[in-house]
Amino acid sequence: MSDTIEKIESEIKGNKVVVFMKGTAEAPMCGFSAATVQILKGFSYPFKSVDILANPDIRATLPGYSNWPTFPQVFINGELVGGCDIMHQLRDSGELEQLLKSAFESK
């Protein structure tokens, strides 16, 4: 299990924006994942997707690690931002753009 946590932490620390989702950014496998990817693609910042269907160990471990029960899970600059509903709220309020901008301006 510690190997899985190391993989999760490596993805979170190694990418300014990472989405743990069902499927990939190119081929989402659920509506919530697809909607989250579309929101992120609306900005000019790169992001990494991790397919939890292809990584059942991550799928089983991440909810306990992040204290967030559902997928997708979006991390920006090492912090859990939330899932699909929160991404919609952040985009609509303008906060998402600020989070992304600050993540990519920081070293």
C-alpha positions in Angstrom: 0.0 0.0 0.0 2.9 2.4 0.7 4.0 1.9 -3.0 0.6 3.1 -4.1 0.8 6.2 -1.8 4.2 6.9 -3.2 2.8 6.7 -6.8 -0.1 9.1 -5.8 2.3 11.6 -4.1 4.7 11.4 -7.1 1.9 12.4 -9.5 0.6 15.1 -7.2 4.1 16.6 -6.6 5.4 16.0 -10.1 2.5 17.8 -11.9 1.1 21.3 -11.4 -2.3 20.0 -12.3 -3.3 16.3 -12.1 -6.7 14.8 -12.5 -7.3 11.3 -11.1 -10.2 10.2 -13.3 -12.0 7.3 -15.0 -10.3 7.1 -18.4 -7.9 9.6 -19.9 -8.1 13.2 -20.9 -8.3 11.9 -24.5 -10.9 9.3 -23.7 -12.9 10.0 -20.5 -14.9 7.0 -19.3 -17.6 8.9 -17.3 -19.6 12.1 -17.7 -18.1 13.7 -14.6 -14.5 13.0 -15.8 -15.4 14.3 -19.3 -16.9 17.5 -17.9 -13.9 18.1 -15.7 -11.5 17.6 -18.6 -13.5 20.0 -20.7 -13.3 22.7 -18.0 -9.5 22.3 -17.8 -9.2 22.3 -21.6 -10.9 25.7 -21.5 -7.7 27.1 -20.1 -4.2 27.2 -21.7 -2.5 25.3 -18.9 -1.3 21.7 -19.3 -2.6 19.0 -17.0 -1.9 15.3 -16.4 -4.6 12.7 -16.2 -4.3 9.4 -14.3 -6.7 6.7 -15.3 -7.9 5.1 -12.1 -9.6 2.3 -14.1 -6.2 1.2 -15.3 -4.8 1.7 -11.8 -7.1 -0.1 -9.4 -4.6 0.3 -6.5 -4.8 4.1 -6.9 -8.6 3.9 -7.3 -8.8 2.0 -4.0 -6.3 4.1 -2.1 -6.8 7.7 -3.2 -10.1 8.4 -1.5 -8.6 7.5 1.9 -5.5 9.5 1.1 -7.3 12.6 -0.1 -10.3 12.3 2.2 -12.5 12.7 -0.9 -14.8 9.8 -1.8 -15.5 10.3 -5.5 -13.8 10.7 -8.8 -12.6 12.7 -10.6 -10.2 14.3 -8.1 -8.3 17.4 -9.2 -5.1 18.5 -7.6 -3.6 21.9 -8.4 -0.2 22.8 -7.0 -0.2 19.8 -4.7 -3.6 20.6 -3.1 -6.9 18.8 -3.6 -9.3 21.2 -5.3 -12.2 18.8 -5.5 -14.3 17.1 -8.1 -16.5 18.0 -11.0 -19.1 20.1 -9.2 -16.4 22.2 -7.5 -14.5 22.6 -10.8 -17.7 24.1 -12.3 -18.2 26.4 -9.3 -14.5 27.5 -9.4 -14.6 28.1 -13.2 -17.9 30.1 -12.9 -16.6 32.3 -10.1 -13.3 32.9 -11.8 -11.3 31.3 -9.0 -10.1 28.4 -11.1 -8.3 30.7 -13.5 -6.5 32.3 -10.5 -5.6 28.9 -9.0 -4.1 27.8 -12.4 -2.3 31.0 -13.0 -0.7 31.0 -9.5 0.3 27.4 -9.9 2.1 28.0 -13.1 3.7 31.2 -11.9 5.1 29.6 -8.8 8.4 27.7 -9.0 
